Amino acid sequence: MLRRKIEEKLNEWKSNTNHKPLIVKGCRQCGKTFSVLNFAEKHYKNVVYLNFFENPGYANAFSDSLEVDNIIMILSALMGPRANFEAGETVIILDEIQQCPQARTALKFFHTDGRFDVIGTGSLLGVKGYRETPASVPVGYETVITMYPLDFEEFLWANGITDQITQMLKTHLENETPVPDVLHSRLRQLLLQYTVTGGMPDAVNSFTETKNMSSVLEIQRDIIRSYEDDMIKYADKSDKASIRECFQSIPRQLAKENKKFQYSVVKKGSSASKYAGSLQWIEDAGIITRCCNLSITELPLDGNAEKDIFKVYMQDTGLFISMLEDGTQFDILNGNLYGYKGAVFENLIADIFTKMGRKLYYYHKDSGLEVDFVMRYKGKCTLVEVKASSGNVKSTRTILNHPEKYHVTSAVKLGDYNIGRNGNILTLPLYMAFLLREV
């Protein structure tokens, strides 16, 4: 069974004596239901599980009065002996809660009542065109956790890398000393495997059990098809085609030298007025993440972000690779990336940073200056360059050489090499990106 970080968050939630009903949201098939059910079976005497997608009839329990006693009475009639409601010993799991907005409204009443814990999970919470309305969200009566597909550290756990090894890597990072060659080689290999496998639990399980990349690719492309089906099924009729066009343009957007998202790449002559809402739909579904350009390289980054100038990355690196042409997996695993190498490794680092909870920023000026990512690290505005191999960092050096103008004194260069330092540029292997947590 895959070890997931959400287990710690669920334990923290339950250990709070005044915890509110919990919503676990995230993209489809990232492991929400499995993780929540596994947690519930370990920590509660009784688990009452409702899946509104598989059994729409459960919504009838929330169609009239939302008093807790009334809901329990109806659920007991619908579910029979499967529903055992015992105060302080029962958790109610409302799976695919976005299918029943009234169930989410009812969280307020469950919190006020206090006899039962409630956990809701949802894949498309808040996306445009869904029947959930702001009025159905019980503001102040729920706690929300965002869950992602497995991050790189979770992938390492699944492949036998222990916490002790991770701690060793942290020590090497702090001391800026090279990682031993044997471990360095193993982690480089695992990073390439993560790049093509990504973090969807089914894909990771298939990889760890069989090492069959064709099976992994089939799973990933099935997930992509399910996303496209959601776009057709749940989006407003007028948006369906434009949402799919936006989604399918992502590989072309990242293949460009200038990776700024351009609506004209979606369809020639198009503009934000037609596609901005469609792109927002995909982002709200947890499929993509934006990386906003900065007007200046200063903290606070969000305050200096230009929201209408941005790059778009897939939140999961494996799904991004599956959208490219056949043979890309083989090329990556063998280091033959050709023209796509910049897109592949930028999306990889975007995946790692996003799953760490970091917002993404970059810096681009028409003068030619461009830095892949900019982040707050150890209290400083820090430049981050991503290089598939060596590569020059001319823009970064220009910025660092003029601190009076750009207010930046440190940078991290991620690439296919060991730990080292060149002046105020710290060089790190790509696999260490997940350790850059300190803000």
URWOGI-V907024 format. One line per field, one symbol per residue. psi: psi as a letter, one per 40 degrees, with the letter a starting at -180 (. if undefined). Layout:
psi = ???
This chain:
psi = hhhiddddddddddehdfiiihhhiiiifeedddddddddddeidhhhhhheddgdddddeeebhehdddddddddddebeehhhhheehhhhgifeeegdddddedddddddediihhiiidfheiheiehiddehgheeihhhhhiihiddddddefehiddddddddddddefiihidddddddddddddddddaehddddddddddehdddddddddddddddddddddeiideeddddddddeeddddeeidhehhhdeddhheiidddedddddddddefdiiihiihdigiihddeehgdehiihihdhdddddeeiiieddddddeegdbeeddddddddddddddeeehihiihhieeehhhdihihhfeihhihhhhdbciifdddddddegdddefheiihhhagiahihgbehhhiideedeegdh.
